[in-house]
Amino acid sequence: MTYRALIASTFAFGSAFCSPVLAETEDELVRLPGKGELRSAQDRERIQADRLKPGGGLFLTFDDDGDGLITQDEIGVGIPLAFAEADANRDGYLTALEQRAWANGLPTRDDSLANPTRFDPNLDRRVDLGEFTAVVTALSIDYADADTGLVVITHLKSSDGTSLPASETSAARRGPLAPARQDGRSQR
């Protein structure tokens, strides 16, 4: 058997058996949550949006008085409460499984908060309150209104669920090697 015939037969064999699996996988990927979709009709109505920016659903849980304005005090109270809720076994650390289960209970379908590496910069496979606080605080700074310092829920709307925090898009953090393009994106 020639090399080409061997490759062709291997491909044909693999295609015959893998095609249904690949089609299934592609369908599952299309249906994966993670675009900041609000889960409840009540939240969609209250916020007048179908989707929020990454992490936006967490801030909904911090809005104690329901006024749509998240103060620094509400964030300061909300962070340790969210961590305690996520820490199912109460050992002071979040595992990837605990984090994913916690994120699944938030008002949005948001893969950014379910991603274990999001809160674990040192990649030791566990997240302590300090690491958790640092990530949520950075998000709150990125999402805070420049004039008031408040996180305004209606400003967290995302038409496609893929808006990035200012820290990932601002000109100040692109660096000198990545000038802005006409459309405002980095050229990196």
Sequence and secondary structure as in RCSB ss.txt:
>XXXX:A:sequence
MTYRALIASTFAFGSAFCSPVLAETEDELVRLPGKGELRSAQDRERIQADRLKPGGGLFLTFDDDGDGLITQDEI
GVGIPLAFAEADANRDGYLTALEQRAWANGLPTRDDSLANPTRFDPNLDRRVDLGEFTAVVTALSIDYADADTGL
VVITHLKSSDGTSLPASETSAARRGPLAPARQDGRSQR
>XXXX:A:secstr
  HHHHHHHHHHHHHHHHHHHHHHHHHHHHH   S EES HHHHHHHT SBB TTHHHHHHH TT SSEE HHHH
HHHHHHHHHHH TT SS B HHHHHHHHHTSSEE HHHH GGGS TT SS B HHHHHHHHHHHHHHHB TTT  
EEGGGGB SSS    GGGT GGGT TTS B TTS B  
